[in-house]
Amino acid sequence: MATNPATDSLPDQPASELTASRVYQLCAVAVVVGLALGYFVVGAKKEQTPARAAAPASIPGRLPNGHPVPTMEQMKAMADVKAAPLLEKLKSDPKNATLLTQVAALYNSTHQFKDAASYYNKALQVDPKNIAARTDLASSLYYGGDAEGAITELQKALKYSPNDVNALFNLGMIRFKGKDDAAGAIAAWQQLLNTHPDLDRKATVEQMIAEANQKIAARK
């Protein structure tokens, strides 16, 4: 899927009239809009780096290309239309973990975190050792307001794969940003650096550790 914003304005027609290509474009817009934490990993990743670049700056209510940010209702419509053929397949194959994670990822990318978490949970009931899906579930839970649940899922992921890059990085981010637990964040990030000395974004992790240490020092 392309990662550039759509080049035309958002449609006013109902979701039933959206074309598949249009939904694909709008889902790309949803990804460009971004989430609350600039370095937070969202969605299954093939690459091994836990960090992502921040989205280009834009004026409030506008994407970097000047077009309006889609509303949550529009984003839900995008996801529902794109998910429809996958959900149809699931009717005859309800325990297909691949299909379930695809639906979950689609809802996650359009900020429908409750729906995303539901489908990630279903996928994990079939394939509990899927570390990427469990890490993605944690991000859906976190952005849906459940930091404790997110931490629990990341801890489960680390039981299966103790040195997973994304799980360790995200655990640090959630402890730091979601629970104000600087010490816990440092422990997770330090484990990440110790077990992955050649990490591509090592400098980013070291910067986050420095910020957490500054927070601890300020409290003394």
Long-range contacts (C-beta under 8 A, 24 or more apart in sequence): 1-27, 1-28, 1-31, 2-28, 3-28, 3-31, 3-32, 4-28, 4-32, 5-29, 5-32, 5-63, 5-64, 5-65, 5-67, 6-67, 7-65, 8-67, 9-67, 9-68, 10-67, 10-68, 10-70, 10-74, 14-77, 15-77, 15-78, 15-80, 15-81, 16-81, 18-77, 18-78, 18-81, 20-81, 20-82, 23-78, 23-81, 23-82, 24-82, 26-70, 26-74, 26-75, 26-78, 27-78, 27-79, 27-82, 27-106, 27-109, 27-110, 29-63, 29-67, 29-70, 30-70, 30-75, 30-78, 30-109, 30-110, 30-111, 31-109, 32-63, 32-64, 33-63, 33-69, 33-70, 33-111, 35-111, 35-143, 36-143, 37-173, 37-177, 39-169, 39-173, 39-204, 39-208, 40-139, 40-142, 40-170, 40-173, 41-135, 41-139, 41-166, 41-169, 41-170, 42-108, 42-109, 42-136, 42-139, 42-143, 43-105, 43-108, 43-109, 43-136, 43-139, 44-101, 44-105, 44-132, 44-133, 44-135, 44-136, 45-132, 45-166, 48-165, 48-200, 49-165, 49-199, 49-200, 49-201, 50-165, 50-166, 50-168, 50-169, 50-170, 50-192, 50-201, 50-205, 51-169, 51-201, 51-204, 51-205, 72-111, 75-110, 75-111, 75-112, 76-110, 76-112, 78-110, 79-106, 79-107, 79-109, 79-110, 79-112, 79-115, 82-106, 83-107, 95-126, 96-126, 97-123, 97-126, 97-127, 97-130, 97-133, 100-126, 101-130, 101-133, 101-136, 104-133, 104-136, 104-137, 104-140, 105-136, 108-136, 108-139, 108-140, 111-143, 113-140, 113-141, 113-143, 113-144, 114-140, 114-144, 116-140, 117-141, 117-144, 129-160, 131-157, 131-160, 131-161, 131-164, 131-167, 132-166, 134-160, 134-167, 135-164, 135-166, 135-167, 135-170, 138-167, 138-170, 138-174, 139-170, 142-170, 142-174, 142-178, 147-174, 147-178, 147-179, 148-179, 150-174, 150-178, 151-175, 151-178, 151-179, 163-191, 163-192, 163-195, 163-196, 165-192, 165-196, 165-199, 168-192, 168-195, 169-205, 172-205, 172-208, 173-208, 176-208, 176-211, 176-212, 182-212, 182-213, 182-215, 182-216, 183-212, 183-216, 185-209, 185-212, 186-212, 186-213
